[in-house]
C-alpha cells in the first residue's frame, strides 16, 4: 500500500511539472507577442505624432520678439501657432493657416526678430468680403533678419507682402493677386522699404487694378529680384526701383502692365535677361538713374518705347533684343555718356531716337527694318550733339539715319557703319568703301564694304556615315566677321533649328525622320549661316540610316535564382547584317562569343561569388552598330538547414501536448494494471 502511494505521488509530481512547463510556454509566448504589439503600437504612434503640424483659421497673427514682449516666439509656440525652435536647422515654422482678415488689419505681422530663424509657408491670407475702405496687408515684416516667406497665397487686400527695415529675407514662390470681383483692390503686390540682402524669386503677382506696382523697392540696396512673373498691373509698374541701388533684376517675365520695369533715381543696378512685353506704356524706363547695366533683355511689343531714358547717364545698354515697339526702340532724352552696343533693334518706328542728348556711343548694333528711321539725332533745343555711331549695320530701314544737327560722328578712326544702300566700291578689298557715304545731315567716311558669304566647314558627321535612331552630334566651323545666325535642317526646311554651339541634332525631329524612311536611306543635312548684311552661306552632308541589331532575352528571366550549375540562356537577335554575338558576366573583363543558344561557361560561373550577377548579351552588325541587353540573376548555393516544425506556435504546442499525453497514458495504464493484480 505504501509502495502504491509513492507511485501515485510520483505520477502526480510528473504531471504537475509537465503542466507548469506547458503553461509557462504558452504564457511566455503570449507576453512576448503582447510586448511586441505594444512596442509596435507605441512606435507607430510616436512616428505619426512627430509629423503633426499646427494649423488653424484666424483673422490675424502678431509676433513681437523684442525683449519683454508678451507675444514673442515662445508665446506663439505655446499657442500652437508655430513649430520649431528658431535655429538654423530647426526654424520656427508658421504653416497651413488660413487668415480671413478683418478690415484695416495686418494678416501676419512679425516684428523685432533679429536672432531667430523662421519660415512662413503654405498659408492662405485673404479678405473675403466685397468692400473695404481701409488698407490691409497680408504679411508685414519689420526689423527682421533670417526669415523666409515661401509658397503662400495672398489675395484681395491692399498690400500683399510688406518688408520694412529687413535683411537676409527670402520671398519665394508666393502667389499674390487681386480678385476683380471685389471692390477692395490691391495696390502693391510686394513692397520693400529700407531693406537689403533680400532674395525675391519665383513669385507670381498679377491683376492689380489700382495705382500701384507688382513689386516696389524703395530706398533699398543689394537685393535680387529673379525669375518672377508679373502681369496685368493696370496702373503702375511690373517692377519699380526708387532710390534703390546695387540690385539685380534678372530673368523675370513682365507683361501686360502699364510700364514693365522702372528705375527712378536708382544707380548701379543690373537689369538682365528679362522678358518685357506688351505693356501699354514703355517697356523699360530709367529716370535720373546712372551707371545701370541693361543687358540681354527681350523688350518687344510695347505701346510706347522699348527703353525710355530721361536724365540718365553712363548706362551701358548691351545685347538686348528690342523689336516691334510702337514708338522707339531706344529713346534718350537729356541723357549723356551712355553706351548702346550689340543690340538687335528691329521693326520699331524709330530704332534709336536721341533728344537733347550728347556724348553717347552707339556701336555694333543691328538696326533693321524699322518703319521710320534707324537713328534719329534731333535738333530740338540745344540738339543732340557729339554722339559717336560706328560699326552698326543699317539694313531694311525706311530711312537709315538722320543727323538733324550735323554735329555727330558716324565713323571711328578705323571703321564706320554698314549701309545696305551704299553705292560705292572697295577696289583694294580692305573691307572699307573707297568713297564716303552721305545721308541726311551726316557723313560716314569709312563705310563698311562686305559681299562675302559666311563659310561653313563640316567636320562631322561625314558623307555616308552610318547613323542610328539616336541623334548624332555635329561639329561645324563657321567663319564670318559679321556672323549673325546659324541653323540647320534635316527635313527639307520643314523645321529650321537655330544653334550657337556644336551640339546634338534635335532628337525629336531626328526620330520623326528616322521612323519615316527605310533602312540604308540617306538623310540630307544642310547647315546655314548668315551675316549682319543678309549674306547667306550653306553646306551640306548626307548620312545613311543603319538599323542596329535587336536583342530579346527570353531566358533567364529577371532576378531568377541559380545554384552551382551554370544557367542556360535563350536569346533572339534580329539583324540582316549580323556580325558577332557574345556575352559577359563580369562587366566585360571576359567576353564569350556564341553562335547558338546554350549555357553560361561553367568555369566562369564557378569563379563568380554568390550574390547578384549581371549577364550582358551583345551583338553588332557589319555596319558597326553595337547594342546590348542585360538581365540580372542571383547565384545562391543552398546550405543545409536544421529541420524545423514549420507551423505556428499554437499548433506546435498542441502537438507537444498530445505527444506528452500519449506518452503518459500508457505509463498510467501499466501502473493501474499492476495495482489490480496486487489487489
Protein Blocks (a to p, Z undefined) as FASTA:
>chain_A
ZZmmmmmmmmmmmmmmmmmmmmmmmmmmmmmmmmmmmmmmmmmmmmmmmmpccddddfbd
cddfbehiabbfklmmmnopagcjhiaklccddehiacdddehiafbdcehiakbccdde
hiacddfbfbdcbdcdfbdcehiehiacehiacehifblbdcehiahiacehiacdddfk
bcbdcfbfbdcehiahiacehiacehiabgcdfbdcehiahiacehiacehilbbcfbdc
ehiahiacehiacehifblcdcehiahiacehiacehiabbfbdcehiahiacehiaceh
iabbfbdcehiahiacehiacehifklmbdcehiahiacehiacehifbfbdcehiahia
cehiacehiakbfbdcdfehjbpehiacehiacehiablbacfkopacfbdfkbccddfk
bcbdcfkonopafbdcddehiacfbbccdfbdcddddfbdcehiacdfbdcddddddddf
klcbdcddfegomaccddfbdcdddfklmmmmmmmpcehiacddddddddfkopacdddd
ddddddddddddfbdcehiacdfbccddddddddfkbcbdcddfegomaccddfbdcddd
fklmmmpccdddddddddddfkopacdddddddddddddddddekiafklmmmmmmmmmm
mmmmmmmmmmmmmmmmmZZ
